[in-house]
Amino acid sequence: MANDLSGSKSYVDNAYGEGMSSIFVNEFAVSYQFTPRFNVRYFANWTQQQRYFEGDQRVEFNYQF
């Protein structure tokens, strides 16, 4: 098994599942600023193997003192 700069050929060819050497990743982000010191942000991340709601989602609330 040959090695290259990024690792073994087996790993490179199957890094994201059998026969999958690459994967398409999506990200969606929305933010809203209520005041100059307070905002909220929504993030969603999913791959070509997932539906939108199967991926990771999070909401951040930020307040600056």
N, CA, C, O and CB atoms as a CASP TS submission, in Angstrom:
PFRMAT TS
TARGET T0000
AUTHOR 0000-0000-0000
METHOD Language model
MODEL 1
PARENT N/A
ATOM      1  N   MET     1       0.841  -1.171   0.000  1.00  0.00           N
ATOM      2  CA  MET     1       0.000   0.000   0.000  1.00  0.00           C
ATOM      3  C   MET     1       0.891   1.240   0.000  1.00  0.00           C
ATOM      4  O   MET     1       1.736   1.395   0.882  1.00  0.00           O
ATOM      5  CB  MET     1      -0.959  -0.005   1.215  1.00  0.00           C
ATOM      6  N   ALA     2       0.712   2.103  -0.960  1.00  0.00           N
ATOM      7  CA  ALA     2       1.571   3.281  -1.108  1.00  0.00           C
ATOM      8  C   ALA     2       1.092   4.421  -0.205  1.00  0.00           C
ATOM      9  O   ALA     2      -0.105   4.606   0.015  1.00  0.00           O
ATOM     10  CB  ALA     2       1.599   3.744  -2.580  1.00  0.00           C
ATOM     11  N   ASN     3       2.057   5.170   0.305  1.00  0.00           N
ATOM     12  CA  ASN     3       1.746   6.359   1.095  1.00  0.00           C
ATOM     13  C   ASN     3       2.049   7.600   0.277  1.00  0.00           C
ATOM     14  O   ASN     3       2.982   7.601  -0.526  1.00  0.00           O
ATOM     15  CB  ASN     3       2.544   6.372   2.421  1.00  0.00           C
ATOM     16  N   ASP     4       1.283   8.641   0.468  1.00  0.00           N
ATOM     17  CA  ASP     4       1.601   9.923  -0.141  1.00  0.00           C
ATOM     18  C   ASP     4       1.538  10.986   0.948  1.00  0.00           C
ATOM     19  O   ASP     4       1.401  10.665   2.128  1.00  0.00           O
ATOM     20  CB  ASP     4       0.625  10.256  -1.319  1.00  0.00           C
ATOM     21  N   LEU     5       1.635  12.213   0.563  1.00  0.00           N
ATOM     22  CA  LEU     5       1.709  13.305   1.530  1.00  0.00           C
ATOM     23  C   LEU     5       0.492  13.362   2.457  1.00  0.00           C
ATOM     24  O   LEU     5       0.627  13.772   3.610  1.00  0.00           O
ATOM     25  CB  LEU     5       1.850  14.620   0.802  1.00  0.00           C
ATOM     26  N   SER     6      -0.685  12.964   1.986  1.00  0.00           N
ATOM     27  CA  SER     6      -1.898  13.083   2.794  1.00  0.00           C
ATOM     28  C   SER     6      -2.251  11.816   3.559  1.00  0.00           C
ATOM     29  O   SER     6      -3.248  11.815   4.281  1.00  0.00           O
ATOM     30  CB  SER     6      -3.046  13.462   1.918  1.00  0.00           C
ATOM     31  N   GLY     7      -1.493  10.752   3.439  1.00  0.00           N
ATOM     32  CA  GLY     7      -1.771   9.522   4.164  1.00  0.00           C
ATOM     33  C   GLY     7      -1.831   8.323   3.247  1.00  0.00           C
ATOM     34  O   GLY     7      -1.473   8.412   2.073  1.00  0.00           O
ATOM     35  N   SER     8      -2.283   7.201   3.780  1.00  0.00           N
ATOM     36  CA  SER     8      -2.331   5.982   2.988  1.00  0.00           C
ATOM     37  C   SER     8      -3.372   6.101   1.878  1.00  0.00           C
ATOM     38  O   SER     8      -4.357   6.825   2.019  1.00  0.00           O
ATOM     39  CB  SER     8      -2.639   4.776   3.880  1.00  0.00           C
ATOM     40  N   LYS     9      -3.153   5.397   0.790  1.00  0.00           N
ATOM     41  CA  LYS     9      -4.087   5.421  -0.339  1.00  0.00           C
ATOM     42  C   LYS     9      -5.450   4.920   0.095  1.00  0.00           C
ATOM     43  O   LYS     9      -6.469   5.446  -0.353  1.00  0.00           O
ATOM     44  CB  LYS     9      -3.557   4.573  -1.507  1.00  0.00           C
ATOM     45  N   SER    10      -5.491   3.912   0.959  1.00  0.00           N
ATOM     46  CA  SER    10      -6.767   3.385   1.446  1.00  0.00           C
ATOM     47  C   SER    10      -7.550   4.461   2.195  1.00  0.00           C
ATOM     48  O   SER    10      -8.757   4.605   1.996  1.00  0.00           O
ATOM     49  CB  SER    10      -6.533   2.170   2.358  1.00  0.00           C
ATOM     50  N   TYR    11      -6.865   5.214   3.054  1.00  0.00           N
ATOM     51  CA  TYR    11      -7.541   6.285   3.781  1.00  0.00           C
ATOM     52  C   TYR    11      -8.023   7.379   2.831  1.00  0.00           C
ATOM     53  O   TYR    11      -9.167   7.826   2.928  1.00  0.00           O
ATOM     54  CB  TYR    11      -6.607   6.880   4.839  1.00  0.00           C
ATOM     55  N   VAL    12      -7.171   7.806   1.929  1.00  0.00           N
ATOM     56  CA  VAL    12      -7.520   8.883   0.999  1.00  0.00           C
ATOM     57  C   VAL    12      -8.725   8.487   0.139  1.00  0.00           C
ATOM     58  O   VAL    12      -9.602   9.314  -0.106  1.00  0.00           O
ATOM     59  CB  VAL    12      -6.312   9.231   0.099  1.00  0.00           C
ATOM     60  N   ASP    13      -8.775   7.243  -0.315  1.00  0.00           N
ATOM     61  CA  ASP    13      -9.864   6.782  -1.173  1.00  0.00           C
ATOM     62  C   ASP    13     -11.164   6.533  -0.419  1.00  0.00           C
ATOM     63  O   ASP    13     -12.229   6.491  -1.036  1.00  0.00           O
ATOM     64  CB  ASP    13      -9.452   5.526  -1.877  1.00  0.00           C
ATOM     65  N   ASN    14     -11.102   6.366   0.901  1.00  0.00           N
ATOM     66  CA  ASN    14     -12.292   6.000   1.681  1.00  0.00           C
ATOM     67  C   ASN    14     -12.493   6.901   2.899  1.00  0.00           C
ATOM     68  O   ASN    14     -13.115   6.473   3.871  1.00  0.00           O
ATOM     69  CB  ASN    14     -12.191   4.552   2.132  1.00  0.00           C
ATOM     70  N   ALA    15     -11.996   8.107   2.875  1.00  0.00           N
ATOM     71  CA  ALA    15     -12.011   8.983   4.048  1.00  0.00           C
ATOM     72  C   ALA    15     -13.419   9.293   4.556  1.00  0.00           C
ATOM     73  O   ALA    15     -13.605   9.490   5.757  1.00  0.00           O
ATOM     74  CB  ALA    15     -11.307  10.271   3.723  1.00  0.00           C
ATOM     75  N   TYR    16     -14.407   9.338   3.671  1.00  0.00           N
ATOM     76  CA  TYR    16     -15.769   9.707   4.071  1.00  0.00           C
ATOM     77  C   TYR    16     -16.757   8.571   3.876  1.00  0.00           C
ATOM     78  O   TYR    16     -17.961   8.807   3.774  1.00  0.00           O
ATOM     79  CB  TYR    16     -16.233  10.915   3.289  1.00  0.00           C
ATOM     80  N   GLY    17     -16.268   7.356   3.825  1.00  0.00           N
ATOM     81  CA  GLY    17     -17.095   6.185   3.600  1.00  0.00           C
ATOM     82  C   GLY    17     -16.509   5.375   2.464  1.00  0.00           C
ATOM     83  O   GLY    17     -15.647   5.859   1.731  1.00  0.00           O
ATOM     84  N   GLU    18     -16.963   4.167   2.316  1.00  0.00           N
ATOM     85  CA  GLU    18     -16.402   3.275   1.298  1.00  0.00           C
ATOM     86  C   GLU    18     -16.546   3.875  -0.099  1.00  0.00           C
ATOM     87  O   GLU    18     -17.657   4.136  -0.560  1.00  0.00           O
ATOM     88  CB  GLU    18     -17.086   1.902   1.353  1.00  0.00           C
ATOM     89  N   GLY    19     -15.420   4.089  -0.764  1.00  0.00           N
ATOM     90  CA  GLY    19     -15.401   4.633  -2.108  1.00  0.00           C
ATOM     91  C   GLY    19     -15.637   6.131  -2.196  1.00  0.00           C
ATOM     92  O   GLY    19     -15.853   6.660  -3.286  1.00  0.00           O
ATOM     93  N   MET    20     -15.599   6.825  -1.058  1.00  0.00           N
ATOM     94  CA  MET    20     -15.841   8.276  -1.048  1.00  0.00           C
ATOM     95  C   MET    20     -14.586   9.006  -0.605  1.00  0.00           C
ATOM     96  O   MET    20     -14.251   9.018   0.580  1.00  0.00           O
ATOM     97  CB  MET    20     -17.027   8.636  -0.118  1.00  0.00           C
ATOM     98  N   SER    21     -13.890   9.616  -1.560  1.00  0.00           N
ATOM     99  CA  SER    21     -12.655  10.333  -1.242  1.00  0.00           C
ATOM    100  C   SER    21     -12.902  11.814  -0.995  1.00  0.00           C
ATOM    101  O   SER    21     -11.996  12.527  -0.564  1.00  0.00           O
ATOM    102  CB  SER    21     -11.647  10.163  -2.363  1.00  0.00           C
ATOM    103  N   SER    22     -14.115  12.285  -1.262  1.00  0.00           N
ATOM    104  CA  SER    22     -14.453  13.684  -0.994  1.00  0.00           C
ATOM    105  C   SER    22     -15.935  13.776  -0.669  1.00  0.00           C
ATOM    106  O   SER    22     -16.704  12.853  -0.938  1.00  0.00           O
ATOM    107  CB  SER    22     -14.094  14.596  -2.208  1.00  0.00           C
ATOM    108  N   ILE    23     -16.321  14.901  -0.089  1.00  0.00           N
ATOM    109  CA  ILE    23     -17.718  15.102   0.291  1.00  0.00           C
ATOM    110  C   ILE    23     -18.048  16.589   0.159  1.00  0.00           C
ATOM    111  O   ILE    23     -17.209  17.444   0.442  1.00  0.00           O
ATOM    112  CB  ILE    23     -17.988  14.593   1.749  1.00  0.00           C
ATOM    113  N   PHE    24     -19.255  16.888  -0.265  1.00  0.00           N
ATOM    114  CA  PHE    24     -19.697  18.265  -0.414  1.00  0.00           C
ATOM    115  C   PHE    24     -20.408  18.682   0.867  1.00  0.00           C
ATOM    116  O   PHE    24     -21.352  18.019   1.296  1.00  0.00           O
ATOM    117  CB  PHE    24     -20.628  18.430  -1.654  1.00  0.00           C
ATOM    118  N   VAL    25     -19.957  19.787   1.487  1.00  0.00           N
ATOM    119  CA  VAL    25     -20.490  20.254   2.755  1.00  0.00           C
ATOM    120  C   VAL    25     -21.166  21.608   2.545  1.00  0.00           C
ATOM    121  O   VAL    25     -20.630  22.481   1.862  1.00  0.00           O
ATOM    122  CB  VAL    25     -19.370  20.352   3.826  1.00  0.00           C
ATOM    123  N   ASN    26     -22.341  21.768   3.137  1.00  0.00           N
ATOM    124  CA  ASN    26     -23.112  23.003   3.029  1.00  0.00           C
ATOM    125  C   ASN    26     -23.153  23.721   4.371  1.00  0.00           C
ATOM    126  O   ASN    26     -23.115  23.089   5.427  1.00  0.00           O
ATOM    127  CB  ASN    26     -24.537  22.711   2.534  1.00  0.00           C
ATOM    128  N   GLU    27     -23.231  25.054   4.319  1.00  0.00           N
ATOM    129  CA  GLU    27     -23.434  25.843   5.532  1.00  0.00           C
ATOM    130  C   GLU    27     -24.395  26.976   5.218  1.00  0.00           C
ATOM    131  O   GLU    27     -24.320  27.607   4.164  1.00  0.00           O
ATOM    132  CB  GLU    27     -22.085  26.395   6.084  1.00  0.00           C
ATOM    133  N   PHE    28     -25.302  27.219   6.161  1.00  0.00           N
ATOM    134  CA  PHE    28     -26.258  28.309   6.058  1.00  0.00           C
ATOM    135  C   PHE    28     -26.170  29.099   7.355  1.00  0.00           C
ATOM    136  O   PHE    28     -26.178  28.511   8.436  1.00  0.00           O
ATOM    137  CB  PHE    28     -27.721  27.784   5.794  1.00  0.00           C
ATOM    138  N   ALA    29     -26.087  30.420   7.264  1.00  0.00           N
ATOM    139  CA  ALA    29     -25.986  31.260   8.455  1.00  0.00           C
ATOM    140  C   ALA    29     -26.860  32.498   8.281  1.00  0.00           C
ATOM    141  O   ALA    29     -26.893  33.118   7.218  1.00  0.00           O
ATOM    142  CB  ALA    29     -24.513  31.664   8.726  1.00  0.00           C
ATOM    143  N   VAL    30     -27.566  32.837   9.357  1.00  0.00           N
ATOM    144  CA  VAL    30     -28.402  34.039   9.388  1.00  0.00           C
ATOM    145  C   VAL    30     -28.152  34.722  10.720  1.00  0.00           C
ATOM    146  O   VAL    30     -28.062  34.063  11.755  1.00  0.00           O
ATOM    147  CB  VAL    30     -29.932  33.699   9.193  1.00  0.00           C
ATOM    148  N   SER    31     -28.041  36.041  10.693  1.00  0.00           N
ATOM    149  CA  SER    31     -27.877  36.765  11.946  1.00  0.00           C
ATOM    150  C   SER    31     -28.768  37.998  11.960  1.00  0.00           C
ATOM    151  O   SER    31     -29.136  38.541  10.919  1.00  0.00           O
ATOM    152  CB  SER    31     -26.407  37.160  12.157  1.00  0.00           C
ATOM    153  N   TYR    32     -29.101  38.422  13.174  1.00  0.00           N
ATOM    154  CA  TYR    32     -29.917  39.617  13.339  1.00  0.00           C
ATOM    155  C   TYR    32     -29.371  40.401  14.526  1.00  0.00           C
ATOM    156  O   TYR    32     -29.148  39.842  15.599  1.00  0.00           O
ATOM    157  CB  TYR    32     -31.426  39.255  13.545  1.00  0.00           C
ATOM    158  N   GLN    33     -29.160  41.680  14.331  1.00  0.00           N
ATOM    159  CA  GLN    33     -28.636  42.534  15.390  1.00  0.00           C
ATOM    160  C   GLN    33     -29.785  43.349  15.957  1.00  0.00           C
ATOM    161  O   GLN    33     -30.352  44.203  15.276  1.00  0.00           O
ATOM    162  CB  GLN    33     -27.497  43.462  14.865  1.00  0.00           C
ATOM    163  N   PHE    34     -30.128  43.073  17.227  1.00  0.00           N
ATOM    164  CA  PHE    34     -31.217  43.774  17.903  1.00  0.00           C
ATOM    165  C   PHE    34     -30.794  45.172  18.336  1.00  0.00           C
ATOM    166  O   PHE    34     -31.513  46.148  18.120  1.00  0.00           O
ATOM    167  CB  PHE    34     -31.690  42.974  19.112  1.00  0.00           C
ATOM    168  N   THR    35     -29.628  45.253  18.943  1.00  0.00           N
ATOM    169  CA  THR    35     -29.060  46.526  19.386  1.00  0.00           C
ATOM    170  C   THR    35     -27.574  46.491  19.026  1.00  0.00           C
ATOM    171  O   THR    35     -27.077  45.451  18.596  1.00  0.00           O
ATOM    172  CB  THR    35     -29.283  46.765  20.946  1.00  0.00           C
ATOM    173  N   PRO    36     -26.859  47.599  19.192  1.00  0.00           N
ATOM    174  CA  PRO    36     -25.411  47.556  18.920  1.00  0.00           C
ATOM    175  C   PRO    36     -24.655  46.554  19.812  1.00  0.00           C
ATOM    176  O   PRO    36     -23.523  46.186  19.497  1.00  0.00           O
ATOM    177  CB  PRO    36     -24.815  48.946  19.109  1.00  0.00           C
ATOM    178  N   ARG    37     -25.265  46.113  20.913  1.00  0.00           N
ATOM    179  CA  ARG    37     -24.587  45.212  21.842  1.00  0.00           C
ATOM    180  C   ARG    37     -25.169  43.804  21.885  1.00  0.00           C
ATOM    181  O   ARG    37     -24.581  42.926  22.517  1.00  0.00           O
ATOM    182  CB  ARG    37     -24.628  45.794  23.207  1.00  0.00           C
ATOM    183  N   PHE    38     -26.303  43.561  21.236  1.00  0.00           N
ATOM    184  CA  PHE    38     -26.960  42.256  21.309  1.00  0.00           C
ATOM    185  C   PHE    38     -27.340  41.756  19.922  1.00  0.00           C
ATOM    186  O   PHE    38     -27.970  42.472  19.143  1.00  0.00           O
ATOM    187  CB  PHE    38     -28.203  42.333  22.199  1.00  0.00           C
ATOM    188  N   ASN    39     -26.945  40.504  19.617  1.00  0.00           N
ATOM    189  CA  ASN    39     -27.350  39.893  18.359  1.00  0.00           C
ATOM    190  C   ASN    39     -27.601  38.403  18.546  1.00  0.00           C
ATOM    191  O   ASN    39     -27.187  37.809  19.542  1.00  0.00           O
ATOM    192  CB  ASN    39     -26.287  40.123  17.282  1.00  0.00           C
ATOM    193  N   VAL    40     -28.280  37.815  17.580  1.00  0.00           N
ATOM    194  CA  VAL    40     -28.555  36.378  17.576  1.00  0.00           C
ATOM    195  C   VAL    40     -28.138  35.836  16.210  1.00  0.00           C
ATOM    196  O   VAL    40     -28.296  36.506  15.189  1.00  0.00           O
ATOM    197  CB  VAL    40     -30.079  36.075  17.876  1.00  0.00           C
ATOM    198  N   ARG    41     -27.606  34.621  16.206  1.00  0.00           N
ATOM    199  CA  ARG    41     -27.143  33.998  14.967  1.00  0.00           C
ATOM    200  C   ARG    41     -27.635  32.558  14.911  1.00  0.00           C
ATOM    201  O   ARG    41     -27.678  31.861  15.925  1.00  0.00           O
ATOM    202  CB  ARG    41     -25.595  34.052  14.862  1.00  0.00           C
ATOM    203  N   TYR    42     -28.005  32.124  13.706  1.00  0.00           N
ATOM    204  CA  TYR    42     -28.421  30.747  13.463  1.00  0.00           C
ATOM    205  C   TYR    42     -27.480  30.146  12.425  1.00  0.00           C
ATOM    206  O   TYR    42     -27.206  30.765  11.397  1.00  0.00           O
ATOM    207  CB  TYR    42     -29.913  30.674  12.986  1.00  0.00           C
ATOM    208  N   PHE    43     -26.987  28.941  12.694  1.00  0.00           N
ATOM    209  CA  PHE    43     -26.088  28.241  11.785  1.00  0.00           C
ATOM    210  C   PHE    43     -26.636  26.842  11.510  1.00  0.00           C
ATOM    211  O   PHE    43     -27.164  26.191  12.412  1.00  0.00           O
ATOM    212  CB  PHE    43     -24.652  28.165  12.372  1.00  0.00           C
ATOM    213  N   ALA    44     -26.511  26.382  10.268  1.00  0.00           N
ATOM    214  CA  ALA    44     -26.863  25.006   9.892  1.00  0.00           C
ATOM    215  C   ALA    44     -25.756  24.461   8.997  1.00  0.00           C
ATOM    216  O   ALA    44     -25.296  25.139   8.078  1.00  0.00           O
ATOM    217  CB  ALA    44     -28.260  24.945   9.161  1.00  0.00           C
ATOM    218  N   ASN    45     -25.337  23.241   9.273  1.00  0.00           N
ATOM    219  CA  ASN    45     -24.320  22.557   8.475  1.00  0.00           C
ATOM    220  C   ASN    45     -24.828  21.163   8.131  1.00  0.00           C
ATOM    221  O   ASN    45     -25.315  20.447   9.005  1.00  0.00           O
ATOM    222  CB  ASN    45     -22.957  22.482   9.236  1.00  0.00           C
ATOM    223  N   TRP    46     -24.717  20.771   6.854  1.00  0.00           N
ATOM    224  CA  TRP    46     -25.105  19.437   6.435  1.00  0.00           C
ATOM    225  C   TRP    46     -24.277  19.025   5.234  1.00  0.00           C
ATOM    226  O   TRP    46     -23.689  19.875   4.566  1.00  0.00           O
ATOM    227  CB  TRP    46     -26.606  19.377   6.108  1.00  0.00           C
ATOM    228  N   THR    47     -24.223  17.747   4.955  1.00  0.00           N
ATOM    229  CA  THR    47     -23.422  17.216   3.859  1.00  0.00           C
ATOM    230  C   THR    47     -24.319  16.663   2.761  1.00  0.00           C
ATOM    231  O   THR    47     -25.544  16.653   2.886  1.00  0.00           O
ATOM    232  CB  THR    47     -22.467  16.128   4.366  1.00  0.00           C
ATOM    233  N   GLN    48     -23.689  16.203   1.681  1.00  0.00           N
ATOM    234  CA  GLN    48     -24.449  15.622   0.574  1.00  0.00           C
ATOM    235  C   GLN    48     -25.123  14.315   0.986  1.00  0.00           C
ATOM    236  O   GLN    48     -26.031  13.848   0.300  1.00  0.00           O
ATOM    237  CB  GLN    48     -23.534  15.381  -0.627  1.00  0.00           C
ATOM    238  N   GLN    49     -24.691  13.723   2.095  1.00  0.00           N
ATOM    239  CA  GLN    49     -25.276  12.474   2.581  1.00  0.00           C
ATOM    240  C   GLN    49     -26.417  12.713   3.564  1.00  0.00           C
ATOM    241  O   GLN    49     -27.064  11.757   3.991  1.00  0.00           O
ATOM    242  CB  GLN    49     -24.207  11.623   3.237  1.00  0.00           C
ATOM    243  N   GLN    50     -26.682  13.974   3.935  1.00  0.00           N
ATOM    244  CA  GLN    50     -27.698  14.306   4.930  1.00  0.00           C
ATOM    245  C   GLN    50     -28.749  15.235   4.342  1.00  0.00           C
ATOM    246  O   GLN    50     -28.491  15.959   3.380  1.00  0.00           O
ATOM    247  CB  GLN    50     -27.055  14.950   6.161  1.00  0.00           C
ATOM    248  N   ARG    51     -29.917  15.202   4.926  1.00  0.00           N
ATOM    249  CA  ARG    51     -30.912  16.223   4.637  1.00  0.00           C
ATOM    250  C   ARG    51     -30.613  17.415   5.544  1.00  0.00           C
ATOM    251  O   ARG    51     -29.840  17.313   6.496  1.00  0.00           O
ATOM    252  CB  ARG    51     -32.379  15.684   4.851  1.00  0.00           C
ATOM    253  N   TYR    52     -31.239  18.537   5.229  1.00  0.00           N
ATOM    254  CA  TYR    52     -31.000  19.773   5.986  1.00  0.00           C
ATOM    255  C   TYR    52     -31.197  19.562   7.498  1.00  0.00           C
ATOM    256  O   TYR    52     -30.335  19.947   8.289  1.00  0.00           O
ATOM    257  CB  TYR    52     -31.939  20.886   5.486  1.00  0.00           C
ATOM    258  N   PHE    53     -32.306  18.964   7.898  1.00  0.00           N
ATOM    259  CA  PHE    53     -32.615  18.816   9.319  1.00  0.00           C
ATOM    260  C   PHE    53     -31.851  17.677   9.997  1.00  0.00           C
ATOM    261  O   PHE    53     -31.908  17.548  11.220  1.00  0.00           O
ATOM    262  CB  PHE    53     -34.089  18.592   9.489  1.00  0.00           C
ATOM    263  N   GLU    54     -31.147  16.858   9.236  1.00  0.00           N
ATOM    264  CA  GLU    54     -30.308  15.807   9.824  1.00  0.00           C
ATOM    265  C   GLU    54     -28.928  16.336  10.203  1.00  0.00           C
ATOM    266  O   GLU    54     -28.210  15.692  10.968  1.00  0.00           O
ATOM    267  CB  GLU    54     -30.165  14.637   8.850  1.00  0.00           C
ATOM    268  N   GLY    55     -28.554  17.488   9.682  1.00  0.00           N
ATOM    269  CA  GLY    55     -27.244  18.069   9.960  1.00  0.00           C
ATOM    270  C   GLY    55     -27.200  18.777  11.302  1.00  0.00           C
ATOM    271  O   GLY    55     -28.153  18.721  12.079  1.00  0.00           O
ATOM    272  N   ASP    56     -26.097  19.437  11.563  1.00  0.00           N
ATOM    273  CA  ASP    56     -25.912  20.186  12.806  1.00  0.00           C
ATOM    274  C   ASP    56     -26.545  21.563  12.676  1.00  0.00           C
ATOM    275  O   ASP    56     -26.419  22.229  11.648  1.00  0.00           O
ATOM    276  CB  ASP    56     -24.412  20.311  13.158  1.00  0.00           C
ATOM    277  N   GLN    57     -27.228  21.975  13.738  1.00  0.00           N
ATOM    278  CA  GLN    57     -27.828  23.309  13.782  1.00  0.00           C
ATOM    279  C   GLN    57     -27.567  23.906  15.157  1.00  0.00           C
ATOM    280  O   GLN    57     -27.530  23.199  16.165  1.00  0.00           O
ATOM    281  CB  GLN    57     -29.362  23.256  13.476  1.00  0.00           C
ATOM    282  N   ARG    58     -27.387  25.221  15.177  1.00  0.00           N
ATOM    283  CA  ARG    58     -27.170  25.876  16.476  1.00  0.00           C
ATOM    284  C   ARG    58     -27.627  27.330  16.403  1.00  0.00           C
ATOM    285  O   ARG    58     -27.693  27.930  15.330  1.00  0.00           O
ATOM    286  CB  ARG    58     -25.673  25.799  16.895  1.00  0.00           C
ATOM    287  N   VAL    59     -27.938  27.873  17.566  1.00  0.00           N
ATOM    288  CA  VAL    59     -28.324  29.271  17.703  1.00  0.00           C
ATOM    289  C   VAL    59     -27.377  29.887  18.740  1.00  0.00           C
ATOM    290  O   VAL    59     -27.147  29.306  19.800  1.00  0.00           O
ATOM    291  CB  VAL    59     -29.849  29.423  18.130  1.00  0.00           C
ATOM    292  N   GLU    60     -26.840  31.051  18.428  1.00  0.00           N
ATOM    293  CA  GLU    60     -25.960  31.782  19.344  1.00  0.00           C
ATOM    294  C   GLU    60     -26.616  33.097  19.724  1.00  0.00           C
ATOM    295  O   GLU    60     -27.170  33.794  18.874  1.00  0.00           O
ATOM    296  CB  GLU    60     -24.565  32.030  18.705  1.00  0.00           C
ATOM    297  N   PHE    61     -26.552  33.427  20.985  1.00  0.00           N
ATOM    298  CA  PHE    61     -26.974  34.730  21.489  1.00  0.00           C
ATOM    299  C   PHE    61     -25.730  35.433  22.000  1.00  0.00           C
ATOM    300  O   PHE    61     -25.006  34.879  22.827  1.00  0.00           O
ATOM    301  CB  PHE    61     -28.068  34.598  22.617  1.00  0.00           C
ATOM    302  N   ASN    62     -25.469  36.632  21.528  1.00  0.00           N
ATOM    303  CA  ASN    62     -24.269  37.367  21.925  1.00  0.00           C
ATOM    304  C   ASN    62     -24.658  38.721  22.508  1.00  0.00           C
ATOM    305  O   ASN    62     -25.428  39.484  21.923  1.00  0.00           O
ATOM    306  CB  ASN    62     -23.314  37.550  20.723  1.00  0.00           C
ATOM    307  N   TYR    63     -24.096  38.986  23.676  1.00  0.00           N
ATOM    308  CA  TYR    63     -24.283  40.292  24.310  1.00  0.00           C
ATOM    309  C   TYR    63     -22.922  40.796  24.751  1.00  0.00           C
ATOM    310  O   TYR    63     -22.189  40.092  25.445  1.00  0.00           O
ATOM    311  CB  TYR    63     -25.275  40.211  25.522  1.00  0.00           C
ATOM    312  N   GLN    64     -22.585  42.007  24.352  1.00  0.00           N
ATOM    313  CA  GLN    64     -21.294  42.587  24.725  1.00  0.00           C
ATOM    314  C   GLN    64     -21.485  43.514  25.929  1.00  0.00           C
ATOM    315  O   GLN    64     -22.360  44.380  25.942  1.00  0.00           O
ATOM    316  CB  GLN    64     -20.663  43.362  23.523  1.00  0.00           C
ATOM    317  N   PHE    65     -20.653  43.306  26.919  1.00  0.00           N
ATOM    318  CA  PHE    65     -20.697  44.180  28.110  1.00  0.00           C
ATOM    319  C   PHE    65     -19.885  45.424  27.898  1.00  0.00           C
ATOM    320  O   PHE    65     -19.808  46.270  28.789  1.00  0.00           O
ATOM    321  CB  PHE    65     -20.189  43.447  29.345  1.00  0.00           C
TER
END
